[in-house]
């Protein structure tokens, strides 16, 4: 029974109730007060009828406008006086980390594993700390327009913050993760690079994840076209222009700039071209300029079997020290285009055997000359600046991972991820002469066990192992590789 019918029934009941009431009154009282009582009851009935009309109007409005529930965006509520729907979400996450071998900090950074025999590499069995830095806050909006859905999203967390100290307060400064708005097929702002296939990210407790993956958030302009296929199939075509960061490495640290340079942040550079206070040799200096943004394209296909994606990126790597105030022997003006291609996918195992339920295989493979920073643990190895020729030598790199997600029950799951990445370094003699070294290869293995006792809650344990191999200058007593062995406990709640 709807609101109108309920209130009409109440009014009818009150009307019927008048009959015995009037019959019970003495005759003289009926003659004196009946008109007054009838008028009062009639007014009550009119008031009830008005409530019925108002309630029905409100119900009609709720049905027409979606009310407090938006079928296109569940969990959103309407901002008063607007057509904008908004939600607030995120997660709270606590990590306990224990390193059996040399610690690399709160994030499992395979590019930072120290070499055996290097200072500090013999420090073992350390509690790497507890932190809540991955706690995240998100705000999202949606507004219908004649041009399509106008959406926005802002993500923040506290990762990589150095604010506060464990002696007084483990405080962390808020940082920007992502911030964008989209209108119809267009996206403007910071989001995961189009070269990264978000759909294949393995469910690993550690923030870093496996070696060999693409992991970049950066400002961009993206166009997406969705084309329905046969049945449940769907294709997406994406094209974007994105922020460019020339990622060459100067082994001697001499060609990133000069004392008269001012870097992109308006800070003076030291004699090696590094911003004052940075460690020399630096890998990001004021002479690293871009002649063009990065260009990225991707095709995605989703179907009952899962998901597959092909992507490609091209980016300019330029060096320009300028001439004013620069030693003639150190003037450098050169550039090269690097590129990379990738393929990734997710496969639903229940297409092979229904008893495998929600199990998934996730995988990704990418590489190319100058792909550099798009592979997470290679850092700035897109190109090497040759000391003698002052030209850029592109570094050909490749990497990838494969992961398996298994559900033991409705609340228990495990994930296994194996990662690998490798670079082909040509100027090894130059690295040795300049006493520099670069990561040549990283491999990783991660396995976990998680339980979700209540929706959106996770408790888990995880083991991470990694090996990093370097090439170039190897000091006496130091080996060319180092290992990592880490144990982690995580508790998280997503809201």
C-alpha positions in Angstrom: 0.0 0.0 0.0 1.5 3.4 -1.0 1.6 6.5 1.1 -1.6 8.0 -0.4 -3.7 4.9 0.2 -2.4 4.6 3.8 -3.3 8.2 4.7 -6.7 7.9 2.9 -7.5 4.9 5.0 -6.7 6.8 8.2 -9.0 9.6 7.1 -11.8 7.2 6.3 -11.5 5.5 9.7 -11.8 8.8 11.5 -14.9 9.6 9.4 -16.6 6.3 10.3 -15.7 6.9 14.0 -17.9 10.0 14.0 -21.1 7.9 13.9 -20.8 6.1 17.3 -19.4 9.2 18.8 -22.4 11.3 17.8 -24.9 8.6 18.8 -23.4 8.4 22.3 -23.8 12.1 23.0 -26.8 13.3 24.9 -29.5 14.9 22.8 -29.1 18.3 24.3 -25.3 18.2 23.8 -25.8 17.1 20.3 -28.0 20.1 19.6 -25.5 22.6 21.1 -22.1 21.1 20.1 -22.6 19.0 17.0 -21.9 21.8 14.5 -18.7 22.7 16.3 -17.5 19.1 16.5 -18.4 18.4 12.9 -16.5 21.5 11.8 -13.4 20.5 13.9 -13.4 16.9 12.5 -13.9 18.2 9.0 -10.9 20.4 9.4 -8.9 17.4 10.6 -9.9 15.4 7.6 -8.9 18.3 5.3 -5.5 18.4 7.1 -5.1 14.7 6.6 -6.0 15.0 2.9 -3.4 17.8 2.5 -0.8 15.5 4.1 -1.8 12.8 1.6 -1.4 15.1 -1.3 2.0 16.4 0.0 3.2 12.8 0.7 2.1 11.7 -2.8 3.9 14.7 -4.4 7.1 13.8 -2.5 6.8 10.2 -3.5 6.3 11.1 -7.2 9.4 13.4 -6.9 11.5 10.6 -5.3 10.4 8.2 -8.0 11.1 10.7 -10.8 14.5 12.0 -9.6 15.9 8.9 -8.0 15.5 10.2 -4.5 18.3 9.2 -2.1 19.3 6.3 -4.4 20.9 6.8 -7.8 20.7 3.6 -9.9 23.6 4.7 -12.1 25.9 5.6 -9.2 24.9 3.6 -6.1 26.2 5.1 -2.8 26.0 8.7 -4.0 23.7 11.3 -2.5 22.4 14.5 -4.1 23.8 17.8 -3.1 20.8 20.0 -2.0 19.6 22.4 -4.7 21.8 20.8 -7.4 21.8 18.0 -9.9 25.2 16.8 -8.6 25.6 13.5 -6.9 28.5 13.0 -4.5 30.2 10.3 -2.6 33.1 10.1 0.0 35.1 7.0 0.3 38.6 5.6 0.8 40.2 3.2 3.2 42.1 3.0 6.4 45.2 0.7 6.3 47.7 -0.4 8.9 51.0 -2.2 7.9 53.4 -4.1 10.2 56.7 -4.8 8.4 59.6 -7.1 9.4 62.7 -7.5 7.3 64.8 -10.6 7.7 67.4 -9.0 5.5 68.4 -5.3 4.9 65.4 -3.0 5.1 64.4 -0.9 2.1 61.9 1.2 4.0 58.1 1.0 4.2 57.7 0.3 0.5 59.2 -2.8 -1.1 61.3 -1.0 -3.6 63.2 -3.6 -5.6 65.4 -0.9 -7.2 66.7 0.0 -3.7 67.8 -3.4 -2.6 71.5 -3.0 -1.4 74.2 -5.1 -2.9 75.8 -7.8 -0.8 78.9 -6.5 0.8 77.8 -2.8 0.5 77.7 -0.7 3.7 74.7 -1.7 5.8 73.8 -4.8 3.8 74.8 -7.0 6.8 72.1 -5.5 9.0 69.4 -8.2 9.4 66.3 -9.1 11.4 64.9 -5.6 11.7 61.4 -4.3 12.5 60.9 -2.0 9.5 58.1 -0.1 11.3 54.4 0.3 11.4 52.6 3.0 9.4 49.2 4.1 8.3 50.5 6.1 5.3 48.4 4.3 2.7 45.2 5.5 4.3 43.3 7.2 1.5 40.4 9.7 1.2 38.4 10.0 -2.0 35.7 12.4 -3.2 33.7 11.7 -6.4 30.9 13.6 -8.1 28.6 13.0 -11.1 26.4 15.6 -12.8 24.1 14.9 -15.8 24.6 17.3 -18.7 23.5 17.5 -22.3 27.0 16.6 -23.3 27.2 13.4 -21.1 28.1 12.7 -17.5 30.2 15.4 -15.9 32.3 13.5 -13.3 35.2 14.4 -11.0 37.4 12.5 -8.6 40.0 13.6 -6.1 42.2 11.1 -4.3 44.6 11.8 -1.4 46.7 9.7 0.9 49.7 10.2 3.2 52.3 8.1 1.5 56.0 9.3 1.1 55.4 11.9 3.8 58.3 12.9 6.0 56.2 15.1 8.4 56.2 14.2 12.1 58.4 11.7 13.9 57.9 8.5 15.9 59.2 10.1 19.1 56.3 12.5 19.4 53.7 12.0 16.8 53.6 9.8 13.7 52.0 12.5 11.6 51.9 12.4 7.9 51.2 15.2 5.4 48.3 14.8 3.0 49.4 14.4 -0.6 47.7 14.4 -4.0 47.2 11.0 -5.6 44.8 11.8 -8.4 42.6 14.7 -9.4 40.6 14.8 -12.6 37.2 15.6 -14.1 35.6 14.1 -17.2 32.9 15.2 -19.5 31.4 12.5 -21.7 34.4 10.7 -23.4 37.0 13.3 -22.3 39.1 13.2 -19.2 41.2 16.1 -17.9 43.6 15.9 -15.0 45.8 13.5 -13.1 45.0 9.8 -13.4 46.7 6.5 -13.9 48.7 6.6 -17.2 46.8 5.2 -20.2 49.8 2.9 -20.7 48.9 1.2 -17.4 46.2 -1.5 -17.4 44.5 -1.1 -14.1 42.3 -4.1 -14.5 45.2 -6.5 -14.1 46.7 -5.2 -10.9 47.3 -8.2 -8.6 45.8 -8.1 -5.0 49.1 -7.7 -3.2 49.3 -6.2 0.3 52.5 -4.4 -0.3 52.1 -1.0 -1.9 54.8 -1.6 -4.5 53.5 -4.9 -5.9 55.6 -7.1 -8.2 58.6 -6.1 -10.3 58.0 -5.4 -14.0 54.7 -3.6 -13.8 53.7 -0.2 -15.1 52.8 2.2 -12.2 52.5 5.9 -13.0 50.0 8.6 -12.1 50.3 11.8 -14.2 48.4 14.7 -15.7 46.8 14.0 -19.0 44.1 14.6 -21.5 42.4 11.4 -22.5 39.7 10.4 -25.0 37.8 7.1 -24.6 35.4 5.6 -27.0 33.3 2.6 -25.8 32.0 0.2 -28.5 29.7 -2.6 -27.5 30.4 -6.0 -29.0 28.5 -9.2 -29.4 26.7 -10.4 -26.2 28.5 -9.2 -23.1 31.6 -8.1 -25.1 32.8 -4.5 -25.0 35.7 -2.7 -26.6 37.3 0.5 -25.4 39.7 2.7 -27.5 41.7 5.3 -25.6 44.1 8.0 -26.7 45.9 10.5 -24.5 48.6 13.1 -24.3 50.3 13.0 -21.0 53.0 14.7 -18.9 56.5 14.0 -20.1 59.5 13.5 -17.8 62.8 13.0 -19.8 64.5 10.1 -17.9 68.1 10.0 -19.1 70.9 9.1 -16.8 74.3 10.9 -16.8 76.8 8.6 -15.1 79.2 11.5 -14.3 76.4 13.8 -13.2 78.0 16.6 -15.3 75.4 17.3 -17.9 72.1 17.8 -16.1 72.7 21.6 -15.9 75.0 24.2 -14.4 75.1 26.7 -11.5 73.3 29.3 -13.6 70.4 27.0 -14.3 67.0 27.2 -12.5 65.1 24.0 -12.4 61.3 23.6 -13.0 60.6 24.3 -9.3 62.5 27.7 -9.5 65.4 26.4 -7.4 69.0 27.0 -8.2 71.1 24.0 -9.3 74.6 23.1 -8.0 77.7 22.6 -10.2 76.6 19.2 -11.2 73.2 20.4 -12.3 71.3 19.0 -9.3 68.9 21.1 -7.3 70.8 22.2 -4.2 70.5 19.6 -1.5 70.1 16.6 -3.9 72.5 13.8 -4.0 75.1 13.9 -6.8 75.0 12.4 -9.4 71.4 13.4 -9.8 69.0 11.9 -12.3 66.5 14.8 -12.6 68.0 18.2 -13.3 67.0 21.5 -14.9 68.4 20.5 -18.3 65.9 17.8 -18.7 63.3 19.3 -21.0 60.5 18.0 -23.1 59.8 19.1 -26.7 56.5 17.3 -26.7 54.1 15.5 -24.3 54.0 11.7 -24.1 51.5 10.1 -26.5 49.7 6.9 -25.4 47.1 4.7 -27.1 45.3 1.6 -25.7 42.7 -0.9 -26.8 40.7 -3.0 -24.3 38.4 -5.9 -24.9 36.2 -7.4 -22.1 34.1 -10.5 -22.4 32.9 -13.4 -20.4 36.4 -15.0 -20.4 37.9 -11.9 -18.9 39.9 -9.0 -20.3 42.8 -8.2 -22.7 44.5 -5.0 -23.5 47.1 -3.7 -26.0 48.9 -0.4 -25.3 51.7 1.8 -26.7 53.6 4.9 -25.6 56.0 7.3 -27.3 57.9 10.0 -25.4 60.6 12.5 -26.1 63.9 12.5 -24.1 65.7 15.8 -24.4 68.8 17.4 -22.9 69.6 21.1 -23.2 72.2 22.7 -20.9 72.1 26.0 -22.6 75.2 27.9 -23.6 75.3 30.9 -21.2 77.6 30.2 -18.3 78.3 26.6 -19.5 81.8 25.2 -20.1 82.1 24.7 -23.9 83.1 21.1 -23.3 79.9 20.5 -21.4 77.3 22.1 -23.8 74.7 19.5 -24.6 71.7 19.9 -26.9 70.2 16.6 -28.0 67.0 14.6 -28.0 65.6 11.2 -28.9 62.2 9.5 -29.0 61.7 6.4 -26.9 58.8 4.1 -27.1 57.3 1.0 -25.6 54.5 -1.5 -26.3 52.6 -3.7 -23.8 50.0 -6.4 -23.7 48.1 -7.5 -20.5 45.1 -9.5 -19.5 42.9 -11.2 -16.9 41.4 -14.6 -17.4 38.4 -16.0 -15.5 39.3 -19.5 -14.5 35.7 -20.6 -14.2 35.5 -20.6 -18.0 37.8 -23.7 -17.8 36.2 -25.3 -14.7 33.2 -24.0 -12.8 34.6 -25.3 -9.6 37.4 -22.7 -9.8 34.8 -20.1 -9.0 36.2 -16.6 -8.9 39.9 -17.5 -9.4 41.8 -15.3 -11.8 45.0 -15.3 -13.8 46.5 -11.7 -14.2 49.5 -10.9 -16.4 51.3 -8.1 -18.1 54.3 -7.8 -20.4 55.8 -4.5 -21.8 59.1 -3.2 -23.2 60.9 -1.2 -25.7 63.8 1.2 -26.3 63.5 4.2 -24.0 60.5 2.9 -22.1 62.4 3.8 -19.0 60.3 5.3 -16.2 57.2 3.4 -17.3 58.7 0.3 -15.8 58.3 0.9 -12.0 61.6 -0.4 -10.6 64.0 0.7 -13.4 63.7 4.4 -12.4 65.4 6.8 -14.8 66.9 4.4 -17.3 65.2 5.6 -20.5 68.5 6.6 -22.0 72.2 7.2 -21.0 74.0 10.4 -21.9 77.3 9.5 -23.5 80.2 11.3 -21.9 82.3 11.5 -25.1 79.7 12.1 -27.8 77.2 14.0 -25.7 74.5 12.0 -27.4 71.7 9.9 -25.9 71.8 6.1 -26.1 68.3 4.6 -25.6 68.2 1.8 -23.1 66.0 -1.2 -24.2 64.1 -2.6 -21.3 61.3 -5.1 -20.7 59.4 -6.4 -17.8 56.2 -8.1 -16.7 54.5 -10.2 -14.1 52.0 -13.1 -13.8 49.7 -13.5 -10.8 47.1 -16.0 -9.6 44.2 -15.1 -7.3 42.6 -18.1 -5.5 39.5 -18.1 -3.3 39.5 -20.8 -0.6 36.0 -19.8 0.5 33.7 -16.8 0.6 36.0 -15.0 3.0 39.5 -16.5 2.5 41.8 -15.8 -0.5 45.4 -16.1 -1.5 47.5 -14.3 -4.2 50.8 -15.3 -5.8 52.7 -12.9 -8.0 56.0 -13.3 -9.9 57.6 -10.3 -11.5 60.6 -9.6 -13.7 62.3 -6.7 -15.4 65.6 -6.2 -17.3 67.6 -3.6 -19.1 70.2 -3.9 -21.8 72.9 -1.5 -20.8 75.4 -0.8 -23.6 77.8 1.7 -22.0 79.1 -0.4 -19.2 82.7 0.9 -19.6 81.4 4.5 -19.1 79.5 3.5 -15.9 82.7 1.9 -14.6 84.8 4.9 -15.5 82.4 7.3 -13.7 82.0 4.9 -10.7 78.2 4.6 -11.3 75.9 1.6 -11.5 72.4 0.9 -12.8 69.9 -1.8 -12.2 70.2 -4.5 -14.9 67.6 -6.9 -13.6 65.1 -7.3 -10.8 62.9 -10.4 -10.0 60.3 -10.8 -7.3 57.9 -13.2 -5.7 55.1 -12.4 -3.4 52.5 -14.7 -1.7 49.8 -13.8 0.8 46.8 -15.1 2.7 43.8 -12.8 3.4 40.6 -13.0 5.3 37.6 -10.8 4.8 35.4 -11.5 8.0 33.1 -8.6 7.2 32.4 -6.8 3.9 35.1 -4.3 3.0 37.5 -5.5 5.8 40.8 -7.3 5.2 43.3 -8.9 7.4 46.3 -10.5 5.8 49.9 -11.7 6.0 52.4 -11.6 3.1 55.9 -12.7 2.2 58.0 -10.7 -0.4 61.2 -11.9 -1.8 63.3 -9.9 -4.4 66.7 -9.9 -6.0 68.3 -6.9 -7.7 71.3 -7.2 -10.1 73.4 -4.2 -11.1 75.9 -3.5 -13.8 78.7 -0.9 -13.9 81.1 0.0 -11.1 81.3 -2.8 -8.4 83.5 -1.8 -5.5 85.9 -4.3 -4.0 84.2 -6.6 -1.6 80.8 -5.9 -3.0 78.8 -8.3 -5.2 76.6 -7.5 -8.2 73.4 -8.5 -6.6 71.4 -8.2 -3.4 68.4 -10.0 -1.9 65.3 -8.9 0.0 63.1 -11.0 2.3 60.2 -9.3 4.0 57.1 -10.3 6.1 54.1 -8.1 6.4 50.8 -8.0 8.3 48.1 -5.7 7.0 44.7 -4.7 8.4 42.4 -2.5 6.2 38.9 -1.2 6.0 37.4 0.2 2.9 34.6 2.7 3.3 
